């Protein structure tokens, strides 16, 4: 299985800034056989970057998408419109859940729509600090995994990526803390067990599971050595060219 390094640019970079950053990134990147490098720019930049990108070196992802393929949905962008532009789509990110109040039912429809349109969804799951403190973490993670995959057929499970991103460890969250390897390992095991219980071991082992939460070049090596972690979802550090390329290089070394 490949190691994934996914950079989520969130609401950063103009189209011009995104193009310049991508140009510099491509110049630094060799072609990696065992590391899948993905960047998720703002929607407004996807079209132009899709013409600029070298898909042998990295792939594009959208930061979201709408589950209806077409219709009267002002302001939305459907996965059918993204088809051909991106290979991946981030779905159910904590900011979509907690800022825009998306529930598991909506997220499940988005996951299914991405798969239907030949785009690999990166289903994000994760708990807040209070949910962890009140002992709700395990039930919440199980519900988010099963709820997000409820419309995915068993034989399409290998077309999905899961990312564990505890809300309390995201650098943009006030008072964010670093997740310890033990805390991450516990939830990764929980995700794997949930997949095994729902789909069987053979199917579950084909699903890449990533970790996200203040990932940077100083801690990425430790996270990538946690059993069951197949890559990282990088936020703020992916906006800094040197940091992001260092993370990718470390992922390559750990993979070897």
N, C-alpha and C positions, 0 to 999 in steps of 0.2 A: 504494500500500500504506500502511496506517495505521502510525503509530508507537505502540509498546506501552510502557506503564509498568506493571510488575507488582510489587506489594508483597507480599513473603512475610513474614508475621508470625511464623512458626515457633511455638515454644512460649512465646508471650507473650500477655498480656491474658486476664482472666476474661471471661465472657460480658457482664457489666455494663460492664467497661472497653472491650470491643470495640464495644459499642453506642454508648457515649458518643463514642468516637473516630470512628466512622463518621458519627454525627450531625454532628459538627463538620466532618468532611471534606466531607460532602455540601453543607453550607452554604457552603463556600468554592469548590466546584467549579462552573464553568459547564458547559454541554453542549459538548463538543469534537467536532467532526466528524472530525478527522484524527488524534486521539490516543485510543487505547483504554486506559482506566485500569482496572486489575484489582487487587483485593486478595485475599489468601489467608489468611483467619483460621484459628484452630484449629478442628478438626471440631466441637467442642462448641458453637461460636457460629454455625455455618453456617445452621441452621434459623431462628433468630431474626433474623439479619441479612438473610436472604433476604426477610423480610417488611418490612424497614426500608429496603431499598436502592432507589435510583432507577436503574433499569437504563439510562436515557438518559445518565446521568453516569458510571457505572462498573459493572463486572461483578464477580462473585464467582468465586473459584477454590478448589478444595480443594488441600491440600498433598500429597495422595497418594490412593490408592484401591486396592481389591482387584480382581483380574481375574475372579474368579468372580462371577456375577450374584446367586447366592443359595446357601444351603447351610449345613452345620455348620462354620462358620469363626469361632469365638468371638473377639470383639474386633475383627473386621475390618468395614470399611464398603465396600460395593461401588460401582462406578460406576453401576450401575443404580439404587441407592438415592440417589445424588447427582444423578441426572438430574432436571432441573427446578429444582434448588437452585443449581447452578453452571454457568457457561459454559465454564470452563477447569479444568484439573487439572495441577498440577506433578507430573511423573513422572521418576524417576531422579535426583533431586537428590543431590548428592555425599554429603549426610548419610545418605540412604537407602542409597547404595552402600557407603560406608566405615564408617558406624556400625552399620547394620542388615544389611550384607553382601548387598544385592540385586545379582544378576548381570544381564547383558544379556538372558538368556532370560526372567527374571521381568519385567524392565522392558518387554520387547517385548510380553508378554501384557497388561501394564497399558496400554500405548499403544493396542493394538488394542481393549481393552475400553472405553477412553474414547471412541474413535472410534465404536465400535459403539453406544454410548449417547448419541451426539450431543453429546459433551463434547470440547472441543479440548485435546489433551494438549500441555503445554509440556515437551518432552523435554530434560532437562538433560544436558550432556556437559562433561567437564573433567578435567584431569590434576592429580596431586599435584606438589609441588616435586621430589621424588625421581624421579618418572617423567619429568619434563621434563629434569632434570639428566643422566639416563642415556640421553637421546635416544629415549625411548619415546613422546613426545607425539604424533607424527603417526600412528603405528600405532594408538595407544590411541583417539584422537579418531575415526579412521575406523571402528574396531571398534565404538565406542559409538554412532555415528550409524547405521551399517548394522545393527548388532545390535538397536538400539532400534526400528528401523523394519521389521524383517524380516517382521512379520505385517500390515503395512499395504499394502493394494492400491495399485497405481500411481495409480488414479483417486481415491484418498482422501488423497494426499500433501498436497493443499492444505488439508486439515483438521488439519494438524499445525504446531506452532511449535517451533523448536529454540532452546535457550538455552545459550550457552557460558559456563561459570562455572568458571574455574580454581580448584582447591581452595586453592592457595597464596595466592590474592588475596581470600579471603573473610575479612571483618573479625573473625569469631568464632574463626578459626583462629589459634593461637599463632604469633607471628612473621609474620603476614600481610604481604604486600608489595602495592603497587599495580601493576597490570598497565599497561605502557606502551601507547600507541596502536599502536606497531609490533608488539608482541607480540599484541595483540588482532587487528589486521588480518591477521596471518599465519594465525591459526587460523580466522578468519571465511572467508578465501579457501579454506582447506583444507576446511571444512565445505561450502562451495558447490561446490567441485570434486568432493567425494565424492558429493554429491547429483546433480550433472550426470552423473558416470560411471555412477551406479546407475539414474537415472530419466530422464535427458535434460534438456537445458537448459530447455525450456519448463516442465516440471513443477517443476524445481528453483527457478526464479525466483519461483514462487508461494509458497515457504515463507519465512515471516518468521524471521529469525535475531536473537536478542537477546544482549546481553552482561550478565553479572552478576559482581560481584566488588568489594565495598567501594564501590559506586556511591553518590555523594552529590551535593549541589547544586553543589559546587565542581568536580567532574570530569565530570558527566554530559554537559555540552555537548560536551566533547572526544570522549567515547565515541560520541555520537550522530552525529558528523560523519565517523566512520570508514566508508569505503565498504562497503556490504553489511550494516551494522548497522541493524536496523529497530526497536530499542527496548532497554529495560533491565529486568533483574530485580533488584529492590532488596531488600536484607535489612534490616539494622539501621536505616538511614535512614528506612525506611517506617514505623517506629514513632514517629517524631517528626513531628507534624503539620506544622509549618512547613517542615521539610526536605522532606517528601514533596510538599507543595503547590508548593514552589519547583522541585523536580525536574520535576513535571508541567508547570509553566509554562515552564520552559526547553525541555522537549521540544516544546511547542507552538511556541515561537519558532524553534527549530532546524528544525522541520518546515516552517514558512512560508518 
